[in-house]
Amino acid sequence: MPANDLPPRASPHSLMEDIQALLIGCLFTALAVVLLREARLLTGGTTGLSFILYYLSGWRFGAVLFVLNLPFYVFGLRALGLRFTVKTFCAIGLLSLYAELLPQLVRFERLDPVFAAVMAGLLAGIGILILIRHGASLGGIGVLAIYLQKTRGWRAGTVQMAFDCVILALGLLAVSPEKVALSVLGAAALNLVIGVNHRPDRYHGF
């Protein structure tokens, strides 16, 4: 094979590159959370559960998100190793912190709920994509889905989708059917970003 046709050699990210990815990826995702919260919308995963509890109880969203994710680190250790789990723990901690700080920095006089749903999905997709490329995630049900795939042979995507459907259905306890429908639109925007851009065969580095 000619030298010019050889694929580029994968090079690991440095510690500083990983740190900036966590800081920026979580910031993008936190801004998505602010948009969703302002429009009283939902999303999937433990973030969606945190929204439901926040809407119903008034508890601090960041604290609820952090606590709900704690049990899932066990699955992360078993399925994906210590390095991934530590990065994911840091990502959840940052997202929880940002989710409490950003509302003090951002105010919306008018926010169209359709725009909020789509823009939140796009921002969250970009943030999650950054984290994925640096060996981290936002934990929760996604980690459980990977664990079940490795231990039970269940397809992670199917497990994740099933849980998200249940969470969005539970959302009817806290928001109107119209808000749930818009939340599905936001989830579609998120998955579009990840589906189109997360291509390991095109991206080199870890």
GROMACS elastic network, one bead per residue, 0.5 to 0.9 nm:
[ bonds ]
;  ai    aj funct       b0    kb
    1     4     6  0.83033   500
    1     5     6  0.65459   500
    1     6     6  0.70320   500
    2     5     6  0.54123   500
    2     6     6  0.69147   500
    3     6     6  0.54640   500
    3     7     6  0.89599   500
    4     7     6  0.82352   500
    5     8     6  0.89830   500
    6     9     6  0.85557   500
    7    10     6  0.87389   500
    8    11     6  0.89782   500
    8   204     6  0.73357   500
    9   204     6  0.72863   500
    9   205     6  0.83151   500
   10   203     6  0.86346   500
   10   206     6  0.75062   500
   11   204     6  0.70501   500
   11   206     6  0.68451   500
   12   204     6  0.87355   500
   12   205     6  0.52078   500
   13    16     6  0.80680   500
   13    17     6  0.58271   500
   13    18     6  0.64014   500
   13   134     6  0.72140   500
   13   205     6  0.64947   500
   13   206     6  0.57506   500
   14    17     6  0.51042   500
   14    18     6  0.63067   500
   14    19     6  0.86800   500
   15    18     6  0.51172   500
   15    19     6  0.62014   500
   15    20     6  0.87539   500
   16    20     6  0.62042   500
   16    21     6  0.85030   500
   17    20     6  0.52846   500
   17    21     6  0.61518   500
   17    22     6  0.87204   500
   17   134     6  0.83196   500
   18    21     6  0.50420   500
   18    22     6  0.62584   500
   18    23     6  0.86755   500
   18    87     6  0.87067   500
   18   131     6  0.86232   500
   18   134     6  0.60071   500
   18   135     6  0.85450   500
   19    22     6  0.52019   500
   19    23     6  0.62214   500
   19    24     6  0.86287   500
   20    23     6  0.50263   500
   20    24     6  0.59578   500
   20    25     6  0.81270   500
   21    24     6  0.52795   500
   21    25     6  0.55332   500
   21    26     6  0.80259   500
   21   127     6  0.87511   500
   21   130     6  0.61743   500
   21   131     6  0.63776   500
   21   133     6  0.87084   500
   21   134     6  0.69055   500
   22    25     6  0.52867   500
   22    26     6  0.58098   500
   22    27     6  0.82282   500
   22    87     6  0.80179   500
   22    90     6  0.76990   500
   22    91     6  0.59432   500
   22    94     6  0.78485   500
   22   127     6  0.88405   500
   22   130     6  0.78772   500
   22   131     6  0.63765   500
   22   134     6  0.81693   500
   22   136     6  0.81407   500
   23    26     6  0.56027   500
   23    27     6  0.61601   500
   23    28     6  0.88898   500
   23    91     6  0.79716   500
   23    94     6  0.72768   500
   23    95     6  0.88923   500
   24    28     6  0.62481   500
   24    29     6  0.86283   500
   24   127     6  0.72743   500
   24   130     6  0.80754   500
   24   131     6  0.89747   500
   25    28     6  0.53329   500
   25    29     6  0.63663   500
   25    30     6  0.86355   500
   25    91     6  0.84342   500
   25   124     6  0.83792   500
   25   126     6  0.72388   500
   25   128     6  0.63717   500
   25   129     6  0.77706   500
   25   130     6  0.54531   500
   25   131     6  0.59277   500
   26    30     6  0.59185   500
   26    31     6  0.85728   500
   26    91     6  0.63811   500
   26    92     6  0.80432   500
   26    94     6  0.63946   500
   26    95     6  0.52815   500
   26    98     6  0.77155   500
   26   124     6  0.85914   500
   26   127     6  0.60134   500
   26   128     6  0.77606   500
   26   130     6  0.88026   500
   26   131     6  0.79322   500
   26   138     6  0.86387   500
   27    31     6  0.62290   500
   27    32     6  0.86516   500
   27    94     6  0.80789   500
   27    95     6  0.69854   500
   27    98     6  0.66545   500
   27    99     6  0.87071   500
   27   102     6  0.89735   500
   27   127     6  0.73887   500
   28    31     6  0.52728   500
   28    32     6  0.64945   500
   28    33     6  0.88666   500
   28   123     6  0.56036   500
   28   124     6  0.62460   500
   28   125     6  0.87505   500
   28   126     6  0.71364   500
   28   127     6  0.51005   500
   28   128     6  0.85575   500
   29    33     6  0.63395   500
   29    34     6  0.87962   500
   29    95     6  0.72675   500
   29    99     6  0.89727   500
   29   120     6  0.79205   500
   29   121     6  0.89099   500
   29   123     6  0.60237   500
   29   125     6  0.77257   500
   29   126     6  0.77758   500
   29   127     6  0.51699   500
   29   128     6  0.71598   500
   30    34     6  0.62862   500
   30    35     6  0.87126   500
   30    94     6  0.88602   500
   30    95     6  0.57972   500
   30    96     6  0.80486   500
   30    97     6  0.88728   500
   30    98     6  0.58769   500
   30    99     6  0.53877   500
   30   102     6  0.75859   500
   30   123     6  0.87460   500
   30   124     6  0.77865   500
   30   127     6  0.86972   500
   31    35     6  0.63440   500
   31    36     6  0.86877   500
   31    98     6  0.82913   500
   31    99     6  0.76841   500
   31   102     6  0.72482   500
   31   120     6  0.74149   500
   31   123     6  0.73494   500
   31   124     6  0.80429   500
   32    35     6  0.51396   500
   32    36     6  0.62310   500
   32    37     6  0.85713   500
   32   116     6  0.82526   500
   32   117     6  0.86850   500
   32   119     6  0.72457   500
   32   121     6  0.68809   500
   32   122     6  0.80953   500
   32   123     6  0.56682   500
   32   124     6  0.56282   500
   33    36     6  0.50967   500
   33    37     6  0.59906   500
   33    38     6  0.84438   500
   33    42     6  0.89112   500
   33    43     6  0.89580   500
   33    47     6  0.85949   500
   33    99     6  0.68208   500
   33   120     6  0.69862   500
   33   124     6  0.80645   500
   34    37     6  0.51205   500
   34    38     6  0.59849   500
   34    39     6  0.85543   500
   34    99     6  0.68670   500
   34   102     6  0.72274   500
   34   103     6  0.67303   500
   34   106     6  0.84419   500
   34   120     6  0.83351   500
   35    38     6  0.51858   500
   35    39     6  0.62368   500
   35    40     6  0.83873   500
   35    41     6  0.83896   500
   35   111     6  0.82792   500
   35   113     6  0.88124   500
   35   116     6  0.55739   500
   35   117     6  0.76224   500
   35   119     6  0.79683   500
   35   120     6  0.60271   500
   36    39     6  0.52230   500
   36    40     6  0.57933   500
   36    42     6  0.63979   500
   36    43     6  0.80954   500
   36    51     6  0.89660   500
   36   113     6  0.84379   500
   36   116     6  0.63657   500
   36   117     6  0.65872   500
   36   120     6  0.64873   500
   36   183     6  0.83865   500
   37    41     6  0.60756   500
   37    42     6  0.77407   500
   37    51     6  0.76025   500
   37    55     6  0.89156   500
   38    41     6  0.78186   500
   38   108     6  0.79244   500
   38   111     6  0.78497   500
   38   113     6  0.88596   500
   38   116     6  0.84166   500
   39   111     6  0.70288   500
   39   112     6  0.77240   500
   39   113     6  0.55675   500
   39   114     6  0.89799   500
   39   116     6  0.66383   500
   39   117     6  0.80686   500
   39   179     6  0.85335   500
   40    51     6  0.86011   500
   40    55     6  0.80904   500
   40   113     6  0.84436   500
   40   175     6  0.73301   500
   40   179     6  0.73036   500
   41    51     6  0.80809   500
   41   113     6  0.81429   500
   41   116     6  0.85649   500
   41   117     6  0.73285   500
   41   171     6  0.89315   500
   41   175     6  0.75111   500
   41   179     6  0.56703   500
   41   180     6  0.68358   500
   41   182     6  0.72402   500
   41   183     6  0.56701   500
   41   186     6  0.89542   500
   42    47     6  0.81654   500
   42    48     6  0.54631   500
   42    49     6  0.84748   500
   42    51     6  0.62873   500
   42    52     6  0.75937   500
   42   117     6  0.87230   500
   42   168     6  0.72179   500
   42   171     6  0.71964   500
   42   175     6  0.86018   500
   42   179     6  0.77037   500
   42   180     6  0.68123   500
   42   182     6  0.84159   500
   42   183     6  0.52316   500
   42   184     6  0.82357   500
   42   186     6  0.84957   500
   42   187     6  0.88599   500
   43    46     6  0.87393   500
   43    47     6  0.65904   500
   43    49     6  0.82891   500
   43    51     6  0.79577   500
   43   121     6  0.86229   500
   43   164     6  0.79434   500
   43   167     6  0.82364   500
   43   168     6  0.71431   500
   43   180     6  0.87758   500
   43   183     6  0.58911   500
   43   184     6  0.74372   500
   43   186     6  0.73588   500
   43   187     6  0.62933   500
   44    47     6  0.63498   500
   44    49     6  0.74936   500
   44   160     6  0.87512   500
   44   161     6  0.86144   500
   44   163     6  0.77999   500
   44   165     6  0.76984   500
   44   166     6  0.88931   500
   44   167     6  0.63265   500
   44   168     6  0.66678   500
   44   183     6  0.86837   500
   44   184     6  0.87844   500
   44   187     6  0.72627   500
   45    48     6  0.53217   500
   45    49     6  0.66374   500
   45    50     6  0.87619   500
   45   139     6  0.88253   500
   45   140     6  0.64931   500
   45   141     6  0.55815   500
   45   142     6  0.72877   500
   45   160     6  0.77713   500
   45   163     6  0.71040   500
   45   164     6  0.58269   500
   45   167     6  0.72093   500
   46    50     6  0.60249   500
   46    51     6  0.85665   500
   46    65     6  0.68519   500
   46    68     6  0.66650   500
   46    69     6  0.68518   500
   46   138     6  0.89505   500
   46   139     6  0.81657   500
   46   140     6  0.55091   500
   46   141     6  0.64681   500
   46   167     6  0.86185   500
   47    51     6  0.62914   500
   47    52     6  0.87967   500
   47    64     6  0.89916   500
   47    65     6  0.62235   500
   47    68     6  0.87293   500
   47   138     6  0.88918   500
   47   140     6  0.82643   500
   48    51     6  0.50593   500
   48    52     6  0.64019   500
   48    53     6  0.88083   500
   48   164     6  0.81484   500
   48   167     6  0.65816   500
   48   168     6  0.74328   500
   48   171     6  0.80812   500
   49    52     6  0.51178   500
   49    53     6  0.63137   500
   49    54     6  0.84904   500
   49    64     6  0.88751   500
   49    65     6  0.81291   500
   49    68     6  0.83026   500
   49   167     6  0.64703   500
   49   168     6  0.86873   500
   49   170     6  0.85228   500
   49   171     6  0.81853   500
   50    53     6  0.52035   500
   50    54     6  0.59572   500
   50    55     6  0.85301   500
   50    61     6  0.63213   500
   50    62     6  0.82754   500
   50    63     6  0.89396   500
   50    64     6  0.57275   500
   50    65     6  0.53342   500
   50    68     6  0.74811   500
   51    55     6  0.60069   500
   51    56     6  0.84970   500
   51    61     6  0.68850   500
   51    64     6  0.86636   500
   51    65     6  0.84458   500
   51   171     6  0.85096   500
   51   174     6  0.88551   500
   52    55     6  0.52072   500
   52    56     6  0.61330   500
   52    57     6  0.84228   500
   52   167     6  0.86419   500
   52   170     6  0.78324   500
   52   171     6  0.60377   500
   52   173     6  0.78490   500
   52   174     6  0.60252   500
   52   175     6  0.83840   500
   53    56     6  0.51570   500
   53    57     6  0.57039   500
   53    58     6  0.73925   500
   53    59     6  0.72355   500
   53    61     6  0.80936   500
   53    64     6  0.76477   500
   53   174     6  0.83757   500
   54    57     6  0.53845   500
   54    59     6  0.52721   500
   54    60     6  0.65979   500
   54    61     6  0.56189   500
   54    64     6  0.75688   500
   55    58     6  0.57868   500
   55    59     6  0.81386   500
   55    61     6  0.89573   500
   55   174     6  0.61295   500
   55   175     6  0.81405   500
   56    59     6  0.84019   500
   56   173     6  0.81708   500
   56   174     6  0.60305   500
   57    60     6  0.89329   500
   58    61     6  0.80438   500
   59    62     6  0.88186   500
   59    63     6  0.77883   500
   59    64     6  0.70680   500
   60    63     6  0.54797   500
   60    64     6  0.62955   500
   60    65     6  0.87264   500
   60   100     6  0.77836   500
   61    64     6  0.51735   500
   61    65     6  0.61144   500
   61    66     6  0.86430   500
   61    96     6  0.75146   500
   61    99     6  0.72240   500
   61   100     6  0.73233   500
   62    65     6  0.51771   500
   62    66     6  0.62247   500
   62    67     6  0.87113   500
   62    93     6  0.85681   500
   62    95     6  0.74734   500
   62    97     6  0.62398   500
   62    98     6  0.79379   500
   62    99     6  0.56884   500
   62   100     6  0.58986   500
   63    66     6  0.51971   500
   63    67     6  0.62050   500
   63    68     6  0.85660   500
   63    96     6  0.65361   500
   63    97     6  0.84270   500
   63   100     6  0.87377   500
   64    67     6  0.52884   500
   64    68     6  0.60324   500
   64    69     6  0.86610   500
   64    96     6  0.84141   500
   65    68     6  0.53114   500
   65    69     6  0.64002   500
   65    92     6  0.78467   500
   65    93     6  0.89362   500
   65    95     6  0.86368   500
   65    96     6  0.63811   500
   66    69     6  0.55011   500
   66    70     6  0.67131   500
   66    89     6  0.89741   500
   66    92     6  0.63765   500
   66    93     6  0.64758   500
   66    95     6  0.85663   500
   66    96     6  0.60953   500
   67    70     6  0.53953   500
   67    71     6  0.82193   500
   68    71     6  0.70733   500
   68    72     6  0.82417   500
   68   140     6  0.77572   500
   69    72     6  0.55358   500
   69    73     6  0.71797   500
   69    89     6  0.86464   500
   69    92     6  0.77840   500
   69   138     6  0.87309   500
   69   139     6  0.66013   500
   69   140     6  0.52472   500
   69   141     6  0.85589   500
   70    73     6  0.58905   500
   70    74     6  0.81780   500
   70    89     6  0.84998   500
   70   140     6  0.82242   500
   71    74     6  0.61497   500
   71    75     6  0.79056   500
   71   140     6  0.82326   500
   72    75     6  0.53506   500
   72    76     6  0.64483   500
   72    77     6  0.89043   500
   72   139     6  0.68160   500
   72   140     6  0.54898   500
   72   141     6  0.73862   500
   72   143     6  0.67959   500
   72   144     6  0.65622   500
   73    77     6  0.61807   500
   73    78     6  0.86439   500
   73    85     6  0.63222   500
   73    86     6  0.87120   500
   73    88     6  0.83174   500
   73    89     6  0.75735   500
   73   139     6  0.73804   500
   73   140     6  0.79154   500
   73   143     6  0.79728   500
   73   144     6  0.89356   500
   74    77     6  0.52753   500
   74    78     6  0.64306   500
   74    79     6  0.86635   500
   74    85     6  0.85877   500
   75    78     6  0.51480   500
   75    79     6  0.59000   500
   75    80     6  0.79888   500
   75    85     6  0.89371   500
   75   143     6  0.64482   500
   75   144     6  0.58845   500
   75   146     6  0.84379   500
   75   147     6  0.59475   500
   75   148     6  0.88652   500
   76    79     6  0.52515   500
   76    80     6  0.53128   500
   76    81     6  0.64867   500
   76    82     6  0.77838   500
   76    84     6  0.73411   500
   76    85     6  0.54463   500
   76    88     6  0.85934   500
   76   139     6  0.77688   500
   76   143     6  0.57393   500
   76   144     6  0.74045   500
   76   146     6  0.84248   500
   76   147     6  0.72959   500
   77    80     6  0.56951   500
   77    82     6  0.54661   500
   77    83     6  0.85390   500
   77    84     6  0.78270   500
   77    85     6  0.58812   500
   77    86     6  0.88725   500
   78    81     6  0.61492   500
   78    82     6  0.84628   500
   78   147     6  0.73147   500
   79   143     6  0.78759   500
   79   144     6  0.85891   500
   79   146     6  0.68510   500
   79   147     6  0.50792   500
   79   148     6  0.86746   500
   79   150     6  0.69855   500
   79   151     6  0.84443   500
   80    83     6  0.80539   500
   80    84     6  0.61220   500
   80    85     6  0.71153   500
   80   143     6  0.83524   500
   80   146     6  0.83425   500
   80   147     6  0.80715   500
   81    84     6  0.57656   500
   81    85     6  0.63050   500
   81    86     6  0.88051   500
   82    85     6  0.50750   500
   82    86     6  0.60401   500
   82    87     6  0.85912   500
   83    86     6  0.52962   500
   83    87     6  0.63032   500
   83    88     6  0.85689   500
   83   135     6  0.80913   500
   83   136     6  0.85758   500
   84    87     6  0.52544   500
   84    88     6  0.60743   500
   84    89     6  0.86043   500
   84   135     6  0.58041   500
   84   136     6  0.55211   500
   84   137     6  0.79462   500
   85    89     6  0.60477   500
   85    90     6  0.86100   500
   85   136     6  0.74330   500
   85   137     6  0.85368   500
   85   139     6  0.82822   500
   86    89     6  0.50462   500
   86    90     6  0.62924   500
   86    91     6  0.86185   500
   86   136     6  0.83058   500
   87    90     6  0.51167   500
   87    91     6  0.61427   500
   87    92     6  0.87148   500
   87   131     6  0.89287   500
   87   134     6  0.87281   500
   87   135     6  0.73124   500
   87   136     6  0.52663   500
   87   137     6  0.75897   500
   88    92     6  0.61726   500
   88    93     6  0.85021   500
   88   131     6  0.86243   500
   88   135     6  0.83187   500
   88   137     6  0.51420   500
   88   138     6  0.59129   500
   88   139     6  0.60173   500
   89    92     6  0.52701   500
   89    93     6  0.61757   500
   89    94     6  0.86420   500
   89   136     6  0.86848   500
   89   137     6  0.86400   500
   89   138     6  0.80405   500
   89   139     6  0.76501   500
   90    93     6  0.50483   500
   90    94     6  0.61141   500
   90    95     6  0.85655   500
   90   136     6  0.88896   500
   91    94     6  0.51323   500
   91    95     6  0.60893   500
   91    96     6  0.85365   500
   91   131     6  0.81540   500
   91   136     6  0.73432   500
   91   137     6  0.69961   500
   91   138     6  0.62304   500
   91   139     6  0.84587   500
   92    95     6  0.50641   500
   92    96     6  0.60393   500
   92    97     6  0.85228   500
   92   137     6  0.82347   500
   92   138     6  0.57507   500
   92   139     6  0.72069   500
   93    96     6  0.51841   500
   93    97     6  0.62145   500
   93    98     6  0.86130   500
   94    97     6  0.50629   500
   94    98     6  0.59837   500
   94    99     6  0.84051   500
   95    98     6  0.50695   500
   95    99     6  0.59324   500
   95   100     6  0.87145   500
   95   138     6  0.84060   500
   96    99     6  0.51895   500
   96   100     6  0.66721   500
   96   101     6  0.89471   500
   97   100     6  0.54163   500
   97   101     6  0.63413   500
   97   102     6  0.87014   500
   98   102     6  0.57328   500
   98   103     6  0.87493   500
   99   102     6  0.58049   500
   99   103     6  0.72456   500
  100   103     6  0.64785   500
  100   104     6  0.77989   500
  101   104     6  0.56281   500
  101   105     6  0.70843   500
  102   105     6  0.50613   500
  102   106     6  0.60703   500
  103   106     6  0.52370   500
  103   107     6  0.68741   500
  104   107     6  0.77470   500
  108   111     6  0.62281   500
  111   114     6  0.87070   500
  111   115     6  0.74341   500
  111   116     6  0.66979   500
  112   115     6  0.53458   500
  112   116     6  0.61068   500
  112   117     6  0.87337   500
  113   117     6  0.60781   500
  113   118     6  0.86532   500
  113   179     6  0.83034   500
  113   182     6  0.75487   500
  114   117     6  0.51906   500
  114   118     6  0.63261   500
  114   119     6  0.84748   500
  114   182     6  0.65290   500
  114   185     6  0.82607   500
  114   186     6  0.84522   500
  115   118     6  0.52692   500
  115   119     6  0.57779   500
  115   120     6  0.81157   500
  116   119     6  0.52653   500
  116   120     6  0.57212   500
  116   121     6  0.83223   500
  116   182     6  0.89911   500
  116   186     6  0.80725   500
  117   120     6  0.53070   500
  117   121     6  0.61759   500
  117   122     6  0.87493   500
  117   182     6  0.60898   500
  117   183     6  0.61081   500
  117   184     6  0.83788   500
  117   185     6  0.64731   500
  117   187     6  0.80736   500
  117   189     6  0.82735   500
  118   121     6  0.51271   500
  118   122     6  0.62595   500
  118   123     6  0.86766   500
  118   182     6  0.84378   500
  118   183     6  0.87117   500
  118   185     6  0.65898   500
  118   187     6  0.81691   500
  118   188     6  0.83026   500
  118   189     6  0.58407   500
  118   190     6  0.80689   500
  119   122     6  0.50762   500
  119   123     6  0.60691   500
  119   124     6  0.84272   500
  119   186     6  0.75075   500
  119   189     6  0.79730   500
  119   190     6  0.89642   500
  120   123     6  0.51494   500
  120   124     6  0.59397   500
  120   125     6  0.83378   500
  120   186     6  0.65156   500
  120   187     6  0.87837   500
  120   189     6  0.82709   500
  120   190     6  0.78646   500
  121   124     6  0.51971   500
  121   125     6  0.59716   500
  121   126     6  0.86394   500
  121   183     6  0.88735   500
  121   185     6  0.80786   500
  121   187     6  0.57885   500
  121   188     6  0.72734   500
  121   191     6  0.78709   500
  121   192     6  0.88120   500
  121   193     6  0.83373   500
  122   125     6  0.50535   500
  122   126     6  0.62751   500
  122   127     6  0.86502   500
  122   186     6  0.77849   500
  122   187     6  0.89174   500
  122   189     6  0.56379   500
  122   190     6  0.52121   500
  122   191     6  0.85433   500
  122   192     6  0.81583   500
  122   193     6  0.64184   500
  123   126     6  0.51963   500
  123   127     6  0.61803   500
  123   128     6  0.86042   500
  123   190     6  0.76149   500
  123   193     6  0.89397   500
  124   128     6  0.59887   500
  124   129     6  0.83444   500
  124   190     6  0.62220   500
  124   193     6  0.88877   500
  125   128     6  0.52171   500
  125   129     6  0.59729   500
  125   130     6  0.86309   500
  125   189     6  0.76334   500
  125   191     6  0.67179   500
  125   192     6  0.78648   500
  125   193     6  0.53748   500
  125   194     6  0.57701   500
  126   129     6  0.50393   500
  126   130     6  0.62780   500
  126   131     6  0.87677   500
  126   190     6  0.80063   500
  126   193     6  0.67596   500
  126   194     6  0.74203   500
  127   130     6  0.52503   500
  127   131     6  0.64584   500
  127   132     6  0.87843   500
  128   131     6  0.50326   500
  128   132     6  0.60965   500
  128   133     6  0.86529   500
  128   136     6  0.86010   500
  128   137     6  0.67090   500
  128   138     6  0.73661   500
  128   190     6  0.89726   500
  128   194     6  0.78519   500
  129   132     6  0.50809   500
  129   133     6  0.62859   500
  129   134     6  0.87906   500
  129   137     6  0.87973   500
  129   193     6  0.80923   500
  129   194     6  0.61727   500
  129   197     6  0.77647   500
  129   198     6  0.67953   500
  130   133     6  0.53445   500
  130   134     6  0.66003   500
  130   136     6  0.86464   500
  131   134     6  0.51890   500
  131   135     6  0.63804   500
  131   137     6  0.56279   500
  131   138     6  0.80342   500
  132   135     6  0.52089   500
  132   136     6  0.52936   500
  132   137     6  0.58895   500
  132   198     6  0.83870   500
  133   136     6  0.74905   500
  133   198     6  0.83403   500
  133   200     6  0.87717   500
  133   203     6  0.83043   500
  133   205     6  0.76696   500
  133   206     6  0.63558   500
  134   137     6  0.87590   500
  134   205     6  0.82399   500
  134   206     6  0.57198   500
  135   206     6  0.65004   500
  136   139     6  0.82640   500
  137   140     6  0.87929   500
  137   142     6  0.83036   500
  137   143     6  0.82158   500
  138   142     6  0.80048   500
  138   143     6  0.85718   500
  139   142     6  0.60690   500
  139   143     6  0.54794   500
  139   144     6  0.82721   500
  140   143     6  0.56644   500
  140   144     6  0.66608   500
  140   145     6  0.89047   500
  141   145     6  0.60091   500
  141   146     6  0.86448   500
  141   159     6  0.85883   500
  141   160     6  0.65929   500
  141   163     6  0.75149   500
  141   164     6  0.87439   500
  142   145     6  0.50495   500
  142   146     6  0.64214   500
  142   147     6  0.87216   500
  142   156     6  0.76256   500
  142   157     6  0.85686   500
  142   159     6  0.84801   500
  142   160     6  0.61080   500
  143   146     6  0.51782   500
  143   147     6  0.62435   500
  143   148     6  0.87143   500
  143   156     6  0.88890   500
  144   148     6  0.61748   500
  144   149     6  0.85583   500
  144   156     6  0.83940   500
  144   159     6  0.86763   500
  144   160     6  0.85121   500
  145   148     6  0.51721   500
  145   149     6  0.61830   500
  145   150     6  0.87328   500
  145   154     6  0.79331   500
  145   155     6  0.76207   500
  145   157     6  0.73912   500
  145   158     6  0.83745   500
  145   159     6  0.56247   500
  145   160     6  0.59494   500
  146   149     6  0.50168   500
  146   150     6  0.62831   500
  146   151     6  0.86599   500
  146   154     6  0.85885   500
  146   155     6  0.80324   500
  146   156     6  0.52878   500
  146   157     6  0.85868   500
  146   159     6  0.87450   500
  146   160     6  0.89655   500
  147   150     6  0.52031   500
  147   151     6  0.61000   500
  147   152     6  0.80986   500
  147   156     6  0.81563   500
  148   151     6  0.51137   500
  148   152     6  0.51696   500
  148   153     6  0.65452   500
  148   154     6  0.58450   500
  148   155     6  0.78481   500
  148   156     6  0.71110   500
  148   159     6  0.82689   500
  149   152     6  0.55330   500
  149   155     6  0.53830   500
  149   156     6  0.54653   500
  149   159     6  0.85726   500
  150   153     6  0.57596   500
  150   154     6  0.76644   500
  150   155     6  0.89042   500
  150   156     6  0.88283   500
  151   154     6  0.80691   500
  152   155     6  0.89081   500
  153   156     6  0.86542   500
  154   157     6  0.87882   500
  154   158     6  0.76947   500
  154   159     6  0.71283   500
  155   158     6  0.53785   500
  155   159     6  0.62974   500
  155   160     6  0.86875   500
  156   159     6  0.51115   500
  156   160     6  0.60519   500
  156   161     6  0.85120   500
  157   160     6  0.51413   500
  157   161     6  0.60831   500
  157   162     6  0.85710   500
  158   161     6  0.50946   500
  158   162     6  0.60940   500
  158   163     6  0.86485   500
  159   162     6  0.51613   500
  159   163     6  0.62764   500
  159   164     6  0.85992   500
  160   163     6  0.52757   500
  160   164     6  0.61270   500
  160   165     6  0.86459   500
  161   164     6  0.50576   500
  161   165     6  0.61319   500
  161   166     6  0.86704   500
  162   165     6  0.52083   500
  162   166     6  0.63973   500
  162   167     6  0.87488   500
  163   166     6  0.51266   500
  163   167     6  0.61781   500
  163   168     6  0.86408   500
  164   168     6  0.60705   500
  164   169     6  0.84430   500
  165   168     6  0.52040   500
  165   169     6  0.60977   500
  165   170     6  0.85906   500
  166   169     6  0.50470   500
  166   170     6  0.61689   500
  166   171     6  0.85878   500
  167   170     6  0.50105   500
  167   171     6  0.62346   500
  168   172     6  0.72501   500
  168   180     6  0.65330   500
  168   181     6  0.89709   500
  168   183     6  0.79257   500
  168   184     6  0.79095   500
  169   172     6  0.57411   500
  169   173     6  0.81494   500
  169   180     6  0.78444   500
  170   173     6  0.57369   500
  170   174     6  0.78032   500
  171   174     6  0.53718   500
  171   175     6  0.60586   500
  171   176     6  0.82059   500
  171   177     6  0.85577   500
  171   179     6  0.88933   500
  171   180     6  0.67289   500
  172   175     6  0.52718   500
  172   176     6  0.59830   500
  172   177     6  0.62301   500
  172   179     6  0.86341   500
  172   180     6  0.69319   500
  173   176     6  0.81160   500
  175   178     6  0.81524   500
  175   179     6  0.61547   500
  175   180     6  0.69564   500
  176   179     6  0.52454   500
  176   180     6  0.64868   500
  176   181     6  0.88075   500
  177   181     6  0.61967   500
  177   182     6  0.86804   500
  178   181     6  0.50790   500
  178   182     6  0.63132   500
  178   183     6  0.85931   500
  179   182     6  0.50596   500
  179   183     6  0.60915   500
  179   184     6  0.87063   500
  180   184     6  0.63564   500
  180   185     6  0.87811   500
  181   184     6  0.51416   500
  181   185     6  0.65552   500
  181   186     6  0.88986   500
  182   186     6  0.63763   500
  182   187     6  0.87189   500
  183   187     6  0.62370   500
  183   188     6  0.86321   500
  184   188     6  0.62066   500
  184   189     6  0.87278   500
  185   188     6  0.50799   500
  185   189     6  0.63988   500
  185   190     6  0.87829   500
  186   189     6  0.50863   500
  186   190     6  0.63036   500
  186   191     6  0.87502   500
  187   190     6  0.50357   500
  187   191     6  0.62313   500
  187   192     6  0.85447   500
  188   191     6  0.51895   500
  188   192     6  0.60707   500
  188   193     6  0.87993   500
  189   192     6  0.50618   500
  189   193     6  0.64902   500
  189   194     6  0.89247   500
  190   193     6  0.54325   500
  190   194     6  0.65646   500
  190   195     6  0.86075   500
  191   194     6  0.51331   500
  191   195     6  0.57226   500
  191   196     6  0.83604   500
  192   195     6  0.50990   500
  192   196     6  0.60168   500
  192   197     6  0.83490   500
  193   196     6  0.55264   500
  193   197     6  0.60147   500
  193   198     6  0.79983   500
  194   197     6  0.52788   500
  194   198     6  0.52415   500
  194   199     6  0.87323   500
  195   198     6  0.57685   500
  195   199     6  0.79268   500
  196   199     6  0.74819   500
  198   202     6  0.84830   500
  198   203     6  0.81296   500
  199   202     6  0.54572   500
  199   203     6  0.63743   500
  200   203     6  0.50508   500
  200   204     6  0.71690   500
  201   204     6  0.75817   500
